[in-house]
């Protein structure tokens, strides 16, 4: 079940081009197909008011989330990762896919500014460990390092 995030990093980096849409899309697909037991992996980007759905792999999902709402909006507002072992026990959890049982959300932080979140859902209870958080932070850092900060801070998705 454990993924060697460090060992997979060069493979991930080989897919990164420096184009934000291309890289966010491939990042979602890379995570979805590298981590076992996921039913959704993807991005929500902040447009200045709300989080809007970005590239993802999985069933069609809710298109807008307000900061402070659900697991995604809470992690975004706190600017901190949020690991939820059982989504039924998280007040305000937003159901996108009935199959989801546990969730991990990581904020996308750029020079201290939160620009969005990366969200992972699993059909298994307690699927995510702290080692997943650490590994995904490593991968997200590699992703953001590759992209021009002025492009991202300009919110090209809005
Ligand atoms: N469950 C999330 C909503 C996004 S979907 O899972 C793709 C939440 O509570 O924020």
Backbone and ligand atoms as CSV (ligand in chain L), in Angstrom:
chain,resi,resn,atom,element,x,y,z
A,1,UNK,N,N,0.835,-1.207,0.000
A,1,UNK,CA,C,0.000,0.000,0.000
A,1,UNK,C,C,0.875,1.264,0.000
A,2,UNK,N,N,2.034,1.162,0.658
A,2,UNK,CA,C,2.882,2.353,0.765
A,2,UNK,C,C,3.514,2.731,-0.570
A,3,UNK,N,N,3.474,4.000,-0.876
A,3,UNK,CA,C,4.088,4.508,-2.101
A,3,UNK,C,C,5.429,5.137,-1.736
A,4,UNK,N,N,6.453,4.861,-2.551
A,4,UNK,CA,C,7.751,5.496,-2.324
A,4,UNK,C,C,7.756,6.827,-3.073
A,5,UNK,N,N,7.306,7.863,-2.386
A,5,UNK,CA,C,7.126,9.161,-3.032
A,5,UNK,C,C,8.447,9.728,-3.576
A,6,UNK,N,N,9.529,9.502,-2.827
A,6,UNK,CA,C,10.827,10.036,-3.275
A,6,UNK,C,C,11.291,9.341,-4.544
A,7,UNK,N,N,11.113,8.015,-4.580
A,7,UNK,CA,C,11.562,7.236,-5.737
A,7,UNK,C,C,10.765,7.592,-6.990
A,8,UNK,N,N,9.479,7.978,-6.801
A,8,UNK,CA,C,8.609,8.298,-7.943
A,8,UNK,C,C,8.787,9.736,-8.430
A,9,UNK,N,N,9.494,10.557,-7.637
A,9,UNK,CA,C,9.595,11.983,-7.964
A,9,UNK,C,C,10.180,12.260,-9.363
A,10,UNK,N,N,11.273,11.584,-9.769
A,10,UNK,CA,C,11.810,11.843,-11.115
A,10,UNK,C,C,10.809,11.523,-12.225
A,11,UNK,N,N,9.999,10.496,-12.000
A,11,UNK,CA,C,8.993,10.122,-13.004
A,11,UNK,C,C,7.951,11.240,-13.116
A,12,UNK,N,N,7.501,11.730,-11.970
A,12,UNK,CA,C,6.561,12.859,-11.975
A,12,UNK,C,C,7.184,14.057,-12.685
A,13,UNK,N,N,8.417,14.382,-12.322
A,13,UNK,CA,C,9.072,15.575,-12.881
A,13,UNK,C,C,9.226,15.466,-14.397
A,14,UNK,N,N,9.358,14.243,-14.891
A,14,UNK,CA,C,9.507,14.044,-16.333
A,14,UNK,C,C,8.236,14.450,-17.085
A,15,UNK,N,N,7.094,14.454,-16.385
A,15,UNK,CA,C,5.835,14.844,-17.031
A,15,UNK,C,C,5.596,16.348,-16.997
A,16,UNK,N,N,6.358,17.079,-16.185
A,16,UNK,CA,C,6.077,18.505,-15.986
A,16,UNK,C,C,6.712,19.347,-17.090
A,17,UNK,N,N,5.902,20.263,-17.643
A,17,UNK,CA,C,6.352,21.042,-18.795
A,17,UNK,C,C,6.560,22.516,-18.483
A,18,UNK,N,N,5.940,22.995,-17.383
A,18,UNK,CA,C,5.988,24.423,-17.075
A,18,UNK,C,C,4.731,25.153,-17.518
A,19,UNK,N,N,3.820,24.426,-18.205
A,19,UNK,CA,C,2.522,25.024,-18.553
A,19,UNK,C,C,1.516,24.626,-17.485
A,20,UNK,N,N,0.858,25.612,-16.849
A,20,UNK,CA,C,0.066,25.316,-15.637
A,20,UNK,C,C,-1.063,24.318,-15.892
A,21,UNK,N,N,-1.811,24.488,-16.983
A,21,UNK,CA,C,-2.979,23.615,-17.196
A,21,UNK,C,C,-2.543,22.183,-17.501
A,22,UNK,N,N,-1.540,22.082,-18.371
A,22,UNK,CA,C,-0.977,20.774,-18.720
A,22,UNK,C,C,-0.470,20.051,-17.480
A,23,UNK,N,N,0.264,20.793,-16.659
A,23,UNK,CA,C,0.916,20.157,-15.514
A,23,UNK,C,C,-0.076,19.804,-14.404
A,24,UNK,N,N,-1.061,20.662,-14.173
A,24,UNK,CA,C,-2.062,20.323,-13.163
A,24,UNK,C,C,-2.869,19.095,-13.613
A,25,UNK,N,N,-3.160,19.018,-14.901
A,25,UNK,CA,C,-3.907,17.871,-15.428
A,25,UNK,C,C,-3.095,16.584,-15.280
A,26,UNK,N,N,-1.847,16.621,-15.707
A,26,UNK,CA,C,-1.026,15.412,-15.618
A,26,UNK,C,C,-0.712,15.046,-14.170
A,27,UNK,N,N,-0.582,16.056,-13.315
A,27,UNK,CA,C,-0.331,15.772,-11.899
A,27,UNK,C,C,-1.494,14.963,-11.312
A,28,UNK,N,N,-2.722,15.380,-11.619
A,28,UNK,CA,C,-3.898,14.660,-11.123
A,28,UNK,C,C,-3.880,13.210,-11.598
A,29,UNK,N,N,-3.594,13.022,-12.874
A,29,UNK,CA,C,-3.581,11.669,-13.446
A,29,UNK,C,C,-2.450,10.844,-12.840
A,30,UNK,N,N,-1.298,11.477,-12.640
A,30,UNK,CA,C,-0.151,10.767,-12.056
A,30,UNK,C,C,-0.487,10.276,-10.649
A,31,UNK,N,N,-1.074,11.155,-9.845
A,31,UNK,CA,C,-1.440,10.771,-8.472
A,31,UNK,C,C,-2.491,9.671,-8.502
A,32,UNK,N,N,-3.512,9.862,-9.332
A,32,UNK,CA,C,-4.622,8.896,-9.380
A,32,UNK,C,C,-4.133,7.492,-9.724
A,33,UNK,N,N,-3.163,7.429,-10.633
A,33,UNK,CA,C,-2.702,6.117,-11.092
A,33,UNK,C,C,-1.490,5.589,-10.337
A,34,UNK,N,N,-0.925,6.394,-9.430
A,34,UNK,CA,C,0.232,5.929,-8.664
A,34,UNK,C,C,-0.164,5.507,-7.249
A,35,UNK,N,N,-1.120,6.228,-6.669
A,35,UNK,CA,C,-1.584,5.858,-5.326
A,35,UNK,C,C,-2.736,4.860,-5.435
A,36,UNK,N,N,-2.674,3.780,-4.682
A,36,UNK,CA,C,-3.776,2.817,-4.721
A,36,UNK,C,C,-5.014,3.332,-3.983
A,37,UNK,N,N,-6.152,2.776,-4.318
A,37,UNK,CA,C,-7.413,3.014,-3.597
A,37,UNK,C,C,-7.860,4.469,-3.585
A,38,UNK,N,N,-7.845,5.104,-4.744
A,38,UNK,CA,C,-8.422,6.448,-4.862
A,38,UNK,C,C,-9.647,6.385,-5.761
A,39,UNK,N,N,-10.622,7.229,-5.507
A,39,UNK,CA,C,-11.720,7.369,-6.473
A,39,UNK,C,C,-11.812,8.790,-7.023
A,40,UNK,N,N,-10.945,9.690,-6.511
A,40,UNK,CA,C,-10.934,11.065,-7.030
A,40,UNK,C,C,-9.609,11.710,-6.648
A,41,UNK,N,N,-9.039,12.475,-7.571
A,41,UNK,CA,C,-7.835,13.259,-7.271
A,41,UNK,C,C,-7.859,14.487,-8.174
A,42,UNK,N,N,-7.798,15.664,-7.581
A,42,UNK,CA,C,-7.815,16.845,-8.436
A,42,UNK,C,C,-7.751,18.152,-7.684
A,43,UNK,N,N,-7.862,19.232,-8.469
A,43,UNK,CA,C,-7.606,20.579,-7.967
A,43,UNK,C,C,-8.877,21.415,-7.872
A,44,UNK,N,N,-8.865,22.303,-6.882
A,44,UNK,CA,C,-9.781,23.439,-6.846
A,44,UNK,C,C,-8.910,24.690,-6.760
A,45,UNK,N,N,-9.214,25.688,-7.587
A,45,UNK,CA,C,-8.430,26.925,-7.617
A,45,UNK,C,C,-9.248,28.097,-7.091
A,46,UNK,N,N,-8.590,28.991,-6.373
A,46,UNK,CA,C,-9.264,30.165,-5.806
A,46,UNK,C,C,-9.322,31.267,-6.859
A,47,UNK,N,N,-10.538,31.796,-7.089
A,47,UNK,CA,C,-10.677,32.857,-8.105
A,47,UNK,C,C,-10.821,34.233,-7.468
A,48,UNK,N,N,-10.608,34.291,-6.165
A,48,UNK,CA,C,-10.741,35.567,-5.461
A,48,UNK,C,C,-11.962,35.579,-4.562
A,49,UNK,N,N,-12.937,34.706,-4.872
A,49,UNK,CA,C,-14.170,34.615,-4.076
A,49,UNK,C,C,-14.414,33.190,-3.605
A,50,UNK,N,N,-14.249,32.262,-4.531
A,50,UNK,CA,C,-14.579,30.861,-4.242
A,50,UNK,C,C,-13.549,29.945,-4.889
A,51,UNK,N,N,-13.595,28.680,-4.465
A,51,UNK,CA,C,-12.765,27.662,-5.100
A,51,UNK,C,C,-13.555,27.075,-6.264
A,52,UNK,N,N,-12.924,27.013,-7.432
A,52,UNK,CA,C,-13.608,26.443,-8.594
A,52,UNK,C,C,-12.853,25.196,-9.065
A,53,UNK,N,N,-13.613,24.270,-9.594
A,53,UNK,CA,C,-13.069,22.972,-9.991
A,53,UNK,C,C,-12.016,23.119,-11.090
A,54,UNK,N,N,-10.902,22.449,-10.891
A,54,UNK,CA,C,-9.828,22.430,-11.888
A,54,UNK,C,C,-9.650,21.028,-12.443
A,55,UNK,N,N,-8.479,20.745,-13.030
A,55,UNK,CA,C,-8.229,19.413,-13.581
A,55,UNK,C,C,-8.340,18.330,-12.505
A,56,UNK,N,N,-8.942,17.206,-12.868
A,56,UNK,CA,C,-9.115,16.115,-11.906
A,56,UNK,C,C,-9.284,14.801,-12.649
A,57,UNK,N,N,-9.195,13.708,-11.890
A,57,UNK,CA,C,-9.556,12.378,-12.380
A,57,UNK,C,C,-10.590,11.828,-11.416
A,58,UNK,N,N,-11.687,11.325,-11.932
A,58,UNK,CA,C,-12.741,10.770,-11.084
A,58,UNK,C,C,-14.096,11.158,-11.622
A,59,UNK,N,N,-15.127,10.909,-10.831
A,59,UNK,CA,C,-16.478,11.275,-11.255
A,59,UNK,C,C,-16.630,12.785,-11.273
A,60,UNK,N,N,-17.546,13.311,-12.120
A,60,UNK,CA,C,-17.806,14.743,-12.120
A,60,UNK,C,C,-18.079,15.220,-10.692
A,61,UNK,N,N,-17.546,16.412,-10.356
A,61,UNK,CA,C,-17.578,16.869,-8.961
A,61,UNK,C,C,-18.235,18.240,-8.847
A,62,UNK,N,N,-18.516,18.654,-7.617
A,62,UNK,CA,C,-19.121,19.974,-7.410
A,62,UNK,C,C,-18.165,21.042,-7.936
A,63,UNK,N,N,-18.736,22.062,-8.568
A,63,UNK,CA,C,-17.921,23.011,-9.322
A,63,UNK,C,C,-17.419,24.189,-8.487
A,64,UNK,N,N,-18.114,24.486,-7.382
A,64,UNK,CA,C,-17.715,25.644,-6.570
A,64,UNK,C,C,-17.767,25.300,-5.090
A,65,UNK,N,N,-16.760,25.739,-4.364
A,65,UNK,CA,C,-16.722,25.544,-2.908
A,65,UNK,C,C,-16.298,26.867,-2.268
A,66,UNK,N,N,-17.048,27.323,-1.306
A,66,UNK,CA,C,-16.701,28.567,-0.590
A,66,UNK,C,C,-15.589,28.291,0.422
A,67,UNK,N,N,-14.648,29.214,0.574
A,67,UNK,CA,C,-13.650,29.059,1.638
A,67,UNK,C,C,-14.357,28.818,2.974
A,68,UNK,N,N,-13.842,27.873,3.746
A,68,UNK,CA,C,-14.447,27.548,5.037
A,68,UNK,C,C,-15.477,26.437,4.953
A,69,UNK,N,N,-15.901,26.076,3.724
A,69,UNK,CA,C,-16.910,25.023,3.558
A,69,UNK,C,C,-16.251,23.700,3.184
A,70,UNK,N,N,-16.821,22.614,3.733
A,70,UNK,CA,C,-16.338,21.280,3.382
A,70,UNK,C,C,-14.884,21.078,3.807
A,71,UNK,N,N,-14.346,19.946,3.395
A,71,UNK,CA,C,-12.960,19.635,3.741
A,71,UNK,C,C,-12.023,20.551,2.948
A,72,UNK,N,N,-12.363,20.747,1.664
A,72,UNK,CA,C,-11.508,21.575,0.796
A,72,UNK,C,C,-11.462,23.021,1.271
A,73,UNK,N,N,-12.645,23.594,1.507
A,73,UNK,CA,C,-12.704,24.999,1.917
A,73,UNK,C,C,-12.076,25.240,3.279
A,74,UNK,N,N,-12.162,24.218,4.153
A,74,UNK,CA,C,-11.568,24.339,5.490
A,74,UNK,C,C,-10.039,24.300,5.390
A,75,UNK,N,N,-9.510,23.360,4.625
A,75,UNK,CA,C,-8.052,23.270,4.453
A,75,UNK,C,C,-7.524,24.536,3.790
A,76,UNK,N,N,-8.297,25.059,2.830
A,76,UNK,CA,C,-7.884,26.283,2.136
A,76,UNK,C,C,-7.821,27.456,3.119
A,77,UNK,N,N,-8.876,27.604,3.916
A,77,UNK,CA,C,-8.948,28.729,4.855
A,77,UNK,C,C,-7.847,28.642,5.911
A,78,UNK,N,N,-7.581,27.414,6.370
A,78,UNK,CA,C,-6.545,27.216,7.396
A,78,UNK,C,C,-5.141,27.251,6.817
A,79,UNK,N,N,-5.039,27.154,5.501
A,79,UNK,CA,C,-3.741,27.018,4.829
A,79,UNK,C,C,-2.956,25.861,5.418
A,80,UNK,N,N,-3.659,24.776,5.690
A,80,UNK,CA,C,-3.016,23.611,6.317
A,80,UNK,C,C,-3.643,22.341,5.766
A,81,UNK,N,N,-2.848,21.273,5.657
A,81,UNK,CA,C,-3.392,20.002,5.180
A,81,UNK,C,C,-4.469,19.495,6.126
A,82,UNK,N,N,-5.416,18.744,5.570
A,82,UNK,CA,C,-6.504,18.198,6.379
A,82,UNK,C,C,-6.707,16.744,5.991
A,83,UNK,N,N,-6.487,15.868,6.960
A,83,UNK,CA,C,-6.635,14.424,6.735
A,83,UNK,C,C,-7.898,13.989,7.474
A,84,UNK,N,N,-8.869,13.469,6.727
A,84,UNK,CA,C,-10.148,13.068,7.315
A,84,UNK,C,C,-10.309,11.557,7.152
A,85,UNK,N,N,-10.136,10.789,8.232
A,85,UNK,CA,C,-10.197,9.321,8.135
A,85,UNK,C,C,-11.592,8.804,7.788
A,86,UNK,N,N,-12.629,9.562,8.241
A,86,UNK,CA,C,-14.009,9.148,7.976
A,86,UNK,C,C,-14.817,10.400,7.632
A,87,UNK,N,N,-15.166,10.543,6.359
A,87,UNK,CA,C,-15.834,11.787,5.930
A,87,UNK,C,C,-17.196,11.968,6.603
A,88,UNK,N,N,-17.835,10.861,7.019
A,88,UNK,CA,C,-19.140,10.972,7.683
A,88,UNK,C,C,-19.014,11.653,9.044
A,89,UNK,N,N,-17.799,11.692,9.577
A,89,UNK,CA,C,-17.602,12.316,10.887
A,89,UNK,C,C,-17.060,13.727,10.761
A,90,UNK,N,N,-16.976,14.244,9.526
A,90,UNK,CA,C,-16.507,15.625,9.335
A,90,UNK,C,C,-17.731,16.513,9.076
A,91,UNK,N,N,-18.076,17.373,10.044
A,91,UNK,CA,C,-19.258,18.221,9.867
A,91,UNK,C,C,-19.089,19.118,8.638
A,92,UNK,N,N,-20.075,19.090,7.760
A,92,UNK,CA,C,-20.018,19.967,6.588
A,92,UNK,C,C,-19.333,19.360,5.384
A,93,UNK,N,N,-18.919,18.099,5.512
A,93,UNK,CA,C,-18.295,17.430,4.359
A,93,UNK,C,C,-19.231,17.532,3.148
A,94,UNK,N,N,-18.654,17.884,2.000
A,94,UNK,CA,C,-19.450,18.025,0.781
A,94,UNK,C,C,-19.348,16.720,-0.017
A,95,UNK,N,N,-20.488,16.084,-0.235
A,95,UNK,CA,C,-20.486,14.799,-0.949
A,95,UNK,C,C,-20.460,15.055,-2.450
A,96,UNK,N,N,-19.411,14.562,-3.116
A,96,UNK,CA,C,-19.364,14.630,-4.583
A,96,UNK,C,C,-19.570,13.247,-5.162
A,97,UNK,N,N,-19.003,12.255,-4.502
A,97,UNK,CA,C,-19.139,10.866,-4.931
A,97,UNK,C,C,-19.504,10.068,-3.680
A,98,UNK,N,N,-20.649,9.401,-3.723
A,98,UNK,CA,C,-21.124,8.640,-2.563
A,98,UNK,C,C,-20.127,7.586,-2.103
A,99,UNK,N,N,-19.232,7.193,-3.012
A,99,UNK,CA,C,-18.276,6.131,-2.684
A,99,UNK,C,C,-17.179,6.630,-1.732
A,100,UNK,N,N,-16.962,7.938,-1.652
A,100,UNK,CA,C,-15.843,8.458,-0.850
A,100,UNK,C,C,-16.043,8.180,0.634
A,101,UNK,N,N,-15.009,7.651,1.266
A,101,UNK,CA,C,-15.060,7.338,2.705
A,101,UNK,C,C,-14.012,8.119,3.497
A,102,UNK,N,N,-12.854,8.409,2.865
A,102,UNK,CA,C,-11.836,9.202,3.551
A,102,UNK,C,C,-11.233,10.182,2.550
A,103,UNK,N,N,-10.581,11.199,3.086
A,103,UNK,CA,C,-10.174,12.309,2.222
A,103,UNK,C,C,-8.908,12.966,2.774
A,104,UNK,N,N,-8.093,13.472,1.852
A,104,UNK,CA,C,-6.890,14.245,2.220
A,104,UNK,C,C,-6.856,15.480,1.330
A,105,UNK,N,N,-6.749,16.644,1.942
A,105,UNK,CA,C,-6.699,17.892,1.177
A,105,UNK,C,C,-5.437,18.654,1.554
A,106,UNK,N,N,-4.718,19.095,0.524
A,106,UNK,CA,C,-3.485,19.859,0.746
A,106,UNK,C,C,-3.619,21.228,0.101
A,107,UNK,N,N,-3.316,22.290,0.836
A,107,UNK,CA,C,-3.378,23.615,0.237
A,107,UNK,C,C,-2.216,23.824,-0.732
A,108,UNK,N,N,-2.451,24.629,-1.745
A,108,UNK,CA,C,-1.388,25.019,-2.674
A,108,UNK,C,C,-0.908,26.388,-2.231
A,109,UNK,N,N,0.292,26.435,-1.676
A,109,UNK,CA,C,0.806,27.684,-1.110
A,109,UNK,C,C,1.948,28.212,-1.965
A,110,UNK,N,N,1.825,29.484,-2.323
A,110,UNK,CA,C,2.825,30.121,-3.177
A,110,UNK,C,C,3.276,31.406,-2.491
A,111,UNK,N,N,4.499,31.423,-2.031
A,111,UNK,CA,C,5.006,32.596,-1.293
A,111,UNK,C,C,4.025,33.021,-0.201
A,112,UNK,N,N,3.446,32.052,0.487
A,112,UNK,CA,C,2.529,32.362,1.590
A,112,UNK,C,C,1.090,32.595,1.160
A,113,UNK,N,N,0.846,32.685,-0.153
A,113,UNK,CA,C,-0.522,32.889,-0.647
A,113,UNK,C,C,-1.133,31.547,-1.025
A,114,UNK,N,N,-2.349,31.284,-0.516
A,114,UNK,CA,C,-3.044,30.055,-0.888
A,114,UNK,C,C,-3.750,30.288,-2.225
A,115,UNK,N,N,-3.405,29.496,-3.233
A,115,UNK,CA,C,-4.012,29.673,-4.561
A,115,UNK,C,C,-5.054,28.600,-4.863
A,116,UNK,N,N,-5.156,27.582,-4.007
A,116,UNK,CA,C,-6.125,26.521,-4.222
A,116,UNK,C,C,-5.809,25.328,-3.345
A,117,UNK,N,N,-6.395,24.188,-3.700
A,117,UNK,CA,C,-6.125,22.958,-2.938
A,117,UNK,C,C,-6.004,21.787,-3.909
A,118,UNK,N,N,-5.336,20.744,-3.434
A,118,UNK,CA,C,-5.338,19.460,-4.124
A,118,UNK,C,C,-6.083,18.485,-3.218
A,119,UNK,N,N,-7.067,17.802,-3.778
A,119,UNK,CA,C,-7.982,16.962,-3.003
A,119,UNK,C,C,-7.874,15.506,-3.459
A,120,UNK,N,N,-7.777,14.591,-2.494
A,120,UNK,CA,C,-7.772,13.161,-2.800
A,120,UNK,C,C,-8.886,12.490,-2.010
A,121,UNK,N,N,-9.663,11.646,-2.689
A,121,UNK,CA,C,-10.731,10.885,-2.042
A,121,UNK,C,C,-10.456,9.399,-2.212
A,122,UNK,N,N,-10.886,8.644,-1.195
A,122,UNK,CA,C,-10.737,7.186,-1.263
A,122,UNK,C,C,-12.045,6.505,-0.885
A,123,UNK,N,N,-12.330,5.373,-1.505
A,123,UNK,CA,C,-13.512,4.591,-1.099
A,123,UNK,C,C,-13.240,3.790,0.176
A,124,UNK,N,N,-11.994,3.821,0.692
A,124,UNK,CA,C,-11.641,3.079,1.914
A,124,UNK,C,C,-11.637,4.012,3.120
A,125,UNK,N,N,-12.136,3.520,4.224
A,125,UNK,CA,C,-12.038,4.273,5.480
A,125,UNK,C,C,-10.571,4.382,5.878
A,126,UNK,N,N,-10.166,5.529,6.398
A,126,UNK,CA,C,-8.809,5.730,6.933
A,126,UNK,C,C,-7.730,5.327,5.923
A,127,UNK,N,N,-7.958,5.651,4.642
A,127,UNK,CA,C,-7.001,5.305,3.588
A,127,UNK,C,C,-5.678,6.067,3.736
A,128,UNK,N,N,-5.754,7.317,4.226
A,128,UNK,CA,C,-4.570,8.189,4.179
A,128,UNK,C,C,-3.824,8.216,5.516
A,129,UNK,N,N,-2.500,8.204,5.402
A,129,UNK,CA,C,-1.613,8.279,6.570
A,129,UNK,C,C,-0.866,9.604,6.502
A,130,UNK,N,N,-0.181,9.926,7.590
A,130,UNK,CA,C,0.619,11.147,7.551
A,130,UNK,C,C,1.732,11.037,6.506
A,131,UNK,N,N,2.196,9.812,6.234
A,131,UNK,CA,C,3.239,9.633,5.214
A,131,UNK,C,C,2.730,10.044,3.826
A,132,UNK,N,N,1.420,9.898,3.576
A,132,UNK,CA,C,0.850,10.365,2.301
A,132,UNK,C,C,0.897,11.892,2.228
A,133,UNK,N,N,0.571,12.525,3.354
A,133,UNK,CA,C,0.636,13.996,3.393
A,133,UNK,C,C,2.063,14.465,3.071
A,134,UNK,N,N,3.037,13.843,3.732
A,134,UNK,CA,C,4.433,14.244,3.535
A,134,UNK,C,C,4.842,14.025,2.074
A,135,UNK,N,N,4.499,12.876,1.533
A,135,UNK,CA,C,4.874,12.554,0.154
A,135,UNK,C,C,4.202,13.470,-0.850
A,136,UNK,N,N,2.933,13.747,-0.622
A,136,UNK,CA,C,2.219,14.620,-1.563
A,136,UNK,C,C,2.718,16.054,-1.470
A,137,UNK,N,N,3.127,16.468,-0.286
A,137,UNK,CA,C,3.717,17.812,-0.170
A,137,UNK,C,C,5.013,17.893,-0.973
A,138,UNK,N,N,5.766,16.812,-0.974
A,138,UNK,CA,C,6.996,16.759,-1.778
A,138,UNK,C,C,6.657,16.909,-3.263
A,139,UNK,N,N,5.645,16.185,-3.720
A,139,UNK,CA,C,5.247,16.230,-5.136
A,139,UNK,C,C,4.662,17.596,-5.502
A,140,UNK,N,N,3.845,18.153,-4.614
A,140,UNK,CA,C,3.235,19.461,-4.907
A,140,UNK,C,C,4.319,20.537,-4.970
A,141,UNK,N,N,5.320,20.429,-4.093
A,141,UNK,CA,C,6.428,21.396,-4.127
A,141,UNK,C,C,7.138,21.312,-5.479
A,142,UNK,N,N,7.339,20.100,-5.986
A,142,UNK,CA,C,7.995,19.913,-7.292
A,142,UNK,C,C,7.147,20.514,-8.407
A,143,UNK,N,N,5.834,20.316,-8.306
A,143,UNK,CA,C,4.897,20.863,-9.303
A,143,UNK,C,C,4.955,22.393,-9.311
A,144,UNK,N,N,4.845,22.991,-8.138
A,144,UNK,CA,C,4.795,24.456,-8.073
A,144,UNK,C,C,6.137,25.092,-8.432
A,145,UNK,N,N,7.222,24.374,-8.132
A,145,UNK,CA,C,8.567,24.852,-8.482
A,145,UNK,C,C,8.724,25.004,-9.986
A,146,UNK,N,N,8.026,24.157,-10.702
A,146,UNK,CA,C,8.161,24.108,-12.168
A,146,UNK,C,C,7.385,25.241,-12.851
A,147,UNK,N,N,6.381,25.803,-12.137
A,147,UNK,CA,C,5.479,26.774,-12.767
A,147,UNK,C,C,5.864,28.207,-12.400
A,148,UNK,N,N,5.754,29.144,-13.360
A,148,UNK,CA,C,6.110,30.536,-13.072
A,148,UNK,C,C,5.144,31.136,-12.041
A,149,UNK,N,N,5.664,31.628,-10.881
A,149,UNK,CA,C,4.795,32.145,-9.823
A,149,UNK,C,C,3.911,33.294,-10.298
A,150,UNK,N,N,4.429,34.166,-11.175
A,150,UNK,CA,C,3.615,35.315,-11.614
A,150,UNK,C,C,2.401,34.845,-12.421
A,151,UNK,N,N,2.546,33.743,-13.135
A,151,UNK,CA,C,1.406,33.189,-13.886
A,151,UNK,C,C,0.339,32.698,-12.908
A,152,UNK,N,N,0.759,31.926,-11.898
A,152,UNK,CA,C,-0.199,31.370,-10.936
A,152,UNK,C,C,-0.844,32.466,-10.099
A,153,UNK,N,N,-0.044,33.436,-9.664
A,153,UNK,CA,C,-0.593,34.522,-8.838
A,153,UNK,C,C,-1.543,35.405,-9.653
A,154,UNK,N,N,-1.441,35.341,-10.971
A,154,UNK,CA,C,-2.366,36.061,-11.854
A,154,UNK,C,C,-3.686,35.328,-12.053
A,155,UNK,N,N,-3.842,34.156,-11.399
A,155,UNK,CA,C,-5.072,33.346,-11.441
A,155,UNK,C,C,-5.580,33.126,-12.862
A,156,UNK,N,N,-4.791,32.417,-13.688
A,156,UNK,CA,C,-5.180,32.224,-15.091
A,156,UNK,C,C,-6.459,31.407,-15.270
A,157,UNK,N,N,-6.909,30.736,-14.212
A,157,UNK,CA,C,-8.139,29.922,-14.283
A,157,UNK,C,C,-9.392,30.746,-14.048
A,158,UNK,N,N,-9.230,31.983,-13.564
A,158,UNK,CA,C,-10.409,32.780,-13.158
A,158,UNK,C,C,-11.054,33.487,-14.352
L,1,LIG,N1,N,-15.481,16.334,-0.319
L,1,LIG,C1,C,-14.963,17.650,-0.642
L,1,LIG,C2,C,-15.604,18.197,-1.890
L,1,LIG,C3,C,-14.834,17.929,-3.113
L,1,LIG,S1,S,-15.029,16.373,-3.680
L,1,LIG,O1,O,-14.685,15.372,-2.691
L,1,LIG,C4,C,-14.268,16.127,-5.103
L,1,LIG,C5,C,-15.194,18.598,0.518
L,1,LIG,O2,O,-15.868,18.266,1.489
L,1,LIG,O3,O,-14.673,19.699,0.439
